[in-house]
Amino acid sequence: MELFNLSPETTDFLVKLFVAVVLGMALGLERVVAHKTAGMRTYALVSMGSALFVIISEMVSMNYINASGINLDPLRLASNIIVGVGFLGAGLIIFKDSQLVGLTTATGLWVAAGIGTAVGFGLYSLAVVATALTLFVFTVLWYVESRIKRISDK
């Protein structure tokens, strides 16, 4: 199996993940300007993570749609992963000196669950792209948010 194939299906999920990150960033930008805790990275990760789980659901459903006589719903497992990691992420979010801490870490963990789910279903290209976008969100957007906060504090 080729790791990364630029088929129409691959192009479709690339566009979906990219659009989800950009739209999440746009929402987060407003939150940064308003000096809210959840900013560009958090919103971008939640948006991309949601898109990732929908893409996984669509791709996996296509793999099992022709399986006759099999009473198997692989998406139940995926949905339970989402819920379980949500509870795990909630434990990472705490208040420290009247400030919310750990929100981006929790959303990153949630996206990591999506990446792991994609890999588990054999959707390697999707997992690689989602990982690259998550690293972009964690690194580049951290820098962008810092600059915006400095500018808006003046």
N, C-alpha and C positions, 0 to 999 in steps of 0.2 A: 504494500500500500504506500503510495506516494504521500509524504508528509504534508506538502503544500501544493495544491493544484488550483490554478486560477480558472476553474470551471465557472459557469454561470451561477451555480449554487454557492461557491466560495465567494464570488464577487458580491452576491446578494447579502451574505452574512457580514462581509467586510463593511459594506455600506450601512447595514443596520447597526452594527456595533459603533461605527464612527459617528453616525447621526445621533445615536443615543448618548455618546460621550459629549458631543458638542452641545446638544440640547440641555443635558444635565449641567454642563459648565455654565451655560447661559443663566440658568436658574441660580446656580451657586454664586455667580458673579454679583447678582443683585444682593444676595445674602451677605457677601463679603463687604460690599459698600454699606450695607445696613448694620455692619458690625455684629452679625449673628454668628453663633458657634459653628453651625454647619455651613461650609462654604463650597467653593468650586469642586474640590476633590471629593467631598462627601456626596454631593448631588450627582457628579459625573459617575462615581462608582455605583450608586444606587440605580441610576438610569441604565448604565451599561449592564449591571448585574441582572436587572429585570429583562432587558433585551436578550441577554445570554440565556437565561432560563427558558424564555419563549422559543428561541432558536433551537435549543436542545430538544424541547418538547416536539417541535415541528419535525426535526430531523429524525428523532428516534421513532416517532409515530410512523413515518414513512418506511422505516426499516421493518416494523412489525405489522404493517397493514396487510401484508400478503401471507402472514403466518396462519395457516388454517389449522384448526383443531387445537390451538394453543390458547389456554386461558391465562394470558400473561399481560399485565399492564405495567411496563417498565416505568411509566411516568408516576405511578404511586410512590415508588422509591424516591424518585427525584423530588417530588413535592414534599416528602417527609424530610429530606435533606435540607430543603429550604427552611422549613419550620424549625428543625433542630438547630441549625446554625444561627437562625434568628435569635433563639433563646441564648445560645452561647455568646453571641455578639452583645446581647443586652447586658450580660454580666461584665463585659469589658467597659461599658459606659458608666462613668462615675462622676460625681461632683467633687471638685477639689478647689478649695478656697472660693466657693460660690461660682465656679466655672465648670462647664461641662467638658470632660476629657474622655478621649477614647472613641469618639464617634467615627472618625475616619478609619481607625483601626478595625472597628466593628464592621463597617461597610466593606473594607478591604477583605476581611475574613469571609464575609458573605459572598463576595465576588470569587474568592478563592474556592469556595464550595461549588460555585457554578463551573469554574475551570476544572475542578476535580471531577464533577459530574460529567462534563463534556469528555474528558479523557476516559472515564469509566465506560462511557458508551462508544468509545472509539472515534470521537469527533476531534481528532488531533489538531487539524488546522484551526478549527474554531477556538480550541484551548490556547494555542500559540498566539493567535491574534488578540484574544481577550487578555492574556498575560502581558503582552506588549503594551496594550492600551492601559492596563492597570498600572504598569510601571511608569508610563507617561503621566498618568494622573498623579501618582505618588511623588514624582520628581519634578517634572516641568511645572505642573500646576501649583505645587508647593511654592516654587519660586515666584510664579505669577501672583498668587494670593498674597505673599509677603510684600511684594512691590505695591500692589493695590492698597493694602492696609496702610503702608507707610504714606502713600500719596493722599489717601482719604483722611488720615489723621492730621494732616497739615492744615 
